[in-house]
Amino acid sequence: MRKIVFILIVLSVVLSGCSVIRKSGRAACKEVKEVIDENSFLAVVKNNISNESFFIQKADVKITQEDISVRFIAGIKFRKPDSLLITLRSRTGIEAGRAFMTKDTILLNDRINKKLLIGNPEIIESKYGINPLFIFAVLGDIIIDQKELRGSVDCRKGILKKEFEINEKSVEYTIDCSKKKAVRAYFEGDIKTGNITIDYSNIIISNEIKYPQKIEIEDDLKSLNIVLEIKKIESPWDGKIEFVRGSGYKVVKIR
């Protein structure tokens, strides 16, 4: 069960809106409604999946660390501005765990040990060494400071590589200029997190949503590999997010 809880924490922290970068992304979303220069980063940001609430009904997840692999089926609900619910099920459909997260709260149901884990993203980052710089970049979003949005996208042979500094860390995006989507993101880490590389492939358009069907995350410090394949998504989505606490669960603070 500790592995399941860890996986939920990983997916929650990397997907939730809990940092300064997320605020930058939200500012970008407001500007997307304006007239856009197609050669600017705004033209790329307008394709961010987090511009709208969404529901990923099914995503296959494979996590490998130290030659041990586990597979799950994930469901991910996001409701603007910052509510996120992740559910993990076994391949036979049995729920393994769920996590609810906002900018300042995280709740995790430990269904096997009947515990409700409570914490916040900052404590989790300190405990698990997972840097919230990921956020929606894990799903292919370009997250940059607002001041960079009007910058020119200067492509060479259809590809742009550009490095940014966010929260005193280096972030490098590789962008497919024809698709106006990232095909790779590199996040500089530290002694706890290591450096993170995310590769995006099989980028498609479905119901006016442009997203990568396959996402692969590599952590060079912990030899961690996560492959996420999105099978079905709905956006915009106007459903509700509810976190049901298990009956009789013991409340435990994540310290």
Secondary structure, DSSP 8 states (H G I E B T S, - for coil): -HHHHHHHHHHHHHHS--SHHHHHHHHHHHHHTS---TTBTHHHHTT-GGGS-EEEEEEEEEEEETTEEEEEEEEEEEETTTEEEEEEE-TTS-EEEEEEE-SS-EEEEETTTTEEEEE-HHHHHHHH---TT-GGGGGT-----GGGTTSB---BTTEEEEEEEETTEEEEEEEETTTTEEEEEEE---TTT--EEEEEEEEEEETTEEEEEEEEEEETTTTEEEEEEEEEEESS----------TT-EEEE--
